[in-house]
Amino acid sequence: MIYKIYPLFVFLLLSFGKDSKNTADLKKNAIVKSIAKVEKVTVDSKIESVYNSLNSNNFKMPELKTFSEALKGFYLLKERGVIKKNILTLIDFSLSSNTKRLWVIDLTSNTILFNSLVAHGRNTGEEFASAFSNLNSSFKSSLGFYATGEIYQGKHGASLRLDGLENGVNDNARERGVVMHGADYVSESFIRNHKRLGRSQGCPAVPVELTNEIIQLIKDKSCLYIYHPSRSFAMEERLIS
């Protein structure tokens, strides 16, 4: 009789152990998801708090969603030592090029220091940016996160090198010569005459009169983020190590 009962007992014991393991795994997964949810809520709350405490300096404020994405990336890049300064430059390419869609923000004092016009690439769109590329000679803008580099003297005068930090998105920026520079087509007068801002060969060009101030402030490993709603926020897995 025992020979008939023993195999059944072993089967039940093994099944119980298996079920217990599955239950434990389910509980572990639930805990991990709960922690991730709490962390997300905590980060989102922190970002919203920073946003609400920004000193606008009488400039227009960026949208919370755009600022939130930029700040999440800033925190990650700062933690990894990719950027060094507490300066965040945010460009919102969802907005008309006829509006001031670049912000330079001091995150130490939570103050907007600049709010400026900024150009997109000639093949990226007319008034609105809509097409982006990481390819040489595309004359298109590239989205995503950048670390600012060094200043050099180019054909547009003082210009700032940019290093794209996302594989396949903007990592060809330096090779393409995508830099921040001044341009006379980035001005209110150009908008009045042409009904839209001038366009670059892919560079985030800014008004000539602001160029030196902006690039001196943001040079040498600060964070620059170019936003557009066509891309999802998934920077972490594309981040260059």
C-alpha positions in Angstrom: 0.0 0.0 0.0 2.8 2.4 0.9 4.3 1.9 -2.6 1.1 3.3 -4.1 0.8 6.2 -1.6 4.5 7.3 -1.8 4.6 8.4 -5.4 1.4 10.3 -4.9 2.9 12.0 -1.8 6.1 13.0 -3.7 4.0 14.3 -6.6 1.9 16.5 -4.2 5.0 17.7 -2.4 6.8 18.7 -5.6 3.6 20.4 -6.9 3.3 22.3 -3.6 6.9 23.4 -3.8 6.4 24.5 -7.4 3.2 26.4 -6.6 5.0 28.0 -3.6 7.8 29.1 -5.8 5.4 30.5 -8.4 3.5 32.3 -5.6 6.8 33.8 -4.3 7.8 34.9 -7.8 4.4 36.5 -8.3 4.7 38.3 -5.0 8.3 39.4 -5.8 7.1 40.8 -9.2 4.2 42.6 -7.5 6.6 44.2 -5.0 9.1 45.2 -7.7 6.2 46.8 -9.7 4.9 48.6 -6.6 8.4 50.0 -5.8 8.8 51.1 -9.4 5.3 52.8 -9.2 6.2 54.5 -6.0 9.6 55.7 -7.4 7.8 57.0 -10.5 5.3 58.9 -8.4 8.2 60.3 -6.2 10.2 61.4 -9.2 7.2 62.9 -10.9 6.3 64.8 -7.7 9.8 66.1 -7.4 9.9 67.3 -11.0 6.5 69.0 -10.6 7.8 70.6 -7.5 10.8 71.9 -9.3 8.7 73.1 -12.2 6.3 75.0 -9.8 9.2 76.7 -8.1 10.9 77.9 -11.3 11.6 81.6 -11.3 10.4 82.5 -14.8 12.3 85.8 -14.9 9.2 87.1 -16.8 9.9 84.6 -19.6 7.4 82.2 -21.0 7.5 78.9 -19.2 8.1 75.6 -21.0 5.3 73.0 -20.9 5.4 70.7 -17.9 5.5 67.5 -20.0 8.5 68.8 -22.0 10.3 70.0 -18.9 9.6 66.7 -17.1 11.2 64.7 -19.9 14.2 67.0 -19.9 14.7 66.9 -16.2 14.4 63.1 -16.0 17.2 62.8 -18.5 19.2 65.5 -16.7 19.0 63.5 -13.4 20.2 60.3 -15.1 23.0 61.9 -17.0 24.2 63.8 -13.9 24.1 60.6 -11.8 26.3 58.9 -14.4 28.7 61.7 -14.6 28.1 62.4 -18.2 27.2 66.0 -17.5 28.8 68.2 -14.9 26.9 71.5 -14.7 23.5 72.2 -13.1 22.4 73.9 -16.3 19.7 72.5 -18.5 19.0 73.8 -22.1 15.6 72.7 -23.4 14.4 73.1 -27.0 10.8 72.3 -27.8 10.4 71.5 -31.5 6.7 70.9 -31.1 6.3 74.6 -31.2 6.2 77.1 -34.1 9.7 78.3 -35.1 8.2 81.8 -34.8 8.0 81.4 -31.1 10.7 81.4 -28.5 11.2 77.7 -27.9 14.6 77.5 -26.3 15.1 77.8 -22.6 18.3 77.8 -20.5 17.6 77.0 -16.9 19.9 77.2 -13.9 18.8 74.2 -11.7 20.8 75.4 -8.8 18.7 78.6 -8.4 15.7 77.2 -10.3 15.8 80.2 -12.6 15.1 80.6 -16.3 18.1 82.6 -17.6 17.2 82.7 -21.4 14.1 82.1 -23.5 15.1 82.5 -27.1 14.2 81.8 -30.8 16.1 78.7 -32.2 16.2 77.3 -35.7 15.7 73.8 -36.9 17.2 72.2 -40.1 16.0 73.2 -43.5 14.8 69.6 -44.3 13.2 69.2 -40.9 10.2 71.4 -41.9 9.0 74.9 -42.7 7.5 76.8 -39.8 7.1 73.6 -37.8 9.7 70.8 -37.3 8.4 67.4 -38.4 11.3 65.3 -39.9 14.5 64.4 -38.1 17.7 62.5 -39.0 21.0 61.3 -37.6 22.6 61.1 -41.1 25.3 63.2 -42.7 24.2 65.8 -45.2 20.5 65.3 -44.3 20.2 68.9 -43.3 17.8 67.8 -40.6 17.8 68.3 -36.9 18.3 65.4 -34.5 16.3 65.0 -31.3 17.3 63.8 -27.9 19.9 64.4 -25.2 23.3 66.1 -25.8 26.3 67.0 -23.7 27.7 70.4 -24.6 31.4 70.5 -25.6 33.9 73.1 -26.4 33.7 76.5 -28.1 35.5 77.1 -31.3 35.6 79.7 -34.0 33.8 78.6 -37.2 32.2 80.2 -40.2 29.4 81.6 -38.0 31.9 82.9 -35.4 31.9 81.5 -31.9 30.2 78.1 -32.0 29.6 75.3 -29.5 30.3 71.6 -30.2 27.5 69.2 -29.2 27.9 65.5 -28.4 24.8 63.4 -29.1 24.2 60.9 -26.3 21.7 58.5 -27.9 22.6 55.7 -30.2 21.0 55.9 -33.5 19.2 59.2 -32.6 21.9 61.9 -32.4 25.3 60.2 -31.9 26.6 61.5 -35.2 26.2 65.1 -34.1 29.9 65.9 -33.8 30.8 64.1 -37.1 27.9 66.0 -38.8 29.1 69.3 -37.5 25.8 69.9 -35.6 26.7 72.8 -33.3 25.1 75.7 -31.6 25.9 79.0 -33.4 24.5 82.4 -34.1 22.7 83.3 -37.3 21.2 86.4 -38.7 18.2 84.4 -40.0 17.2 83.7 -36.3 15.5 87.0 -35.6 12.1 88.7 -35.3 12.9 90.7 -38.5 13.4 87.5 -40.5 10.1 86.3 -39.3 8.4 89.5 -40.3 9.9 89.3 -43.8 9.5 85.6 -44.5 6.5 84.6 -42.2 8.8 82.1 -40.5 12.2 81.8 -38.9 15.2 80.9 -41.0 16.5 77.4 -41.0 19.9 75.8 -40.6 21.7 72.8 -41.9 20.6 70.9 -38.8 22.2 73.1 -36.1 20.2 74.6 -33.3 21.1 78.2 -34.4 20.3 81.1 -32.0 20.1 84.9 -32.4 23.5 86.5 -33.0 23.2 88.9 -30.1 22.6 86.1 -27.6 25.1 83.6 -28.9 28.2 84.4 -26.8 26.2 84.7 -23.6 24.4 81.4 -24.1 27.3 79.3 -25.3 29.7 80.6 -22.6 27.1 79.6 -20.0 26.2 76.2 -21.3 29.6 75.0 -22.6 31.7 72.1 -21.1 29.3 69.3 -20.2 25.9 70.7 -19.5 22.7 69.0 -20.7 20.9 70.0 -23.8 17.6 68.3 -24.7 15.7 68.7 -28.0 12.0 67.5 -27.6 9.4 66.5 -30.1 6.3 64.5 -29.5 7.0 62.1 -32.4 9.5 60.2 -30.2 8.8 58.4 -26.9 10.9 59.0 -23.8 13.1 55.9 -23.9 16.5 57.5 -23.6 18.0 55.2 -21.0 18.3 52.1 -23.2 19.8 54.1 -26.1 22.2 56.0 -23.9 25.8 55.7 -25.0 27.8 54.1 -22.2 
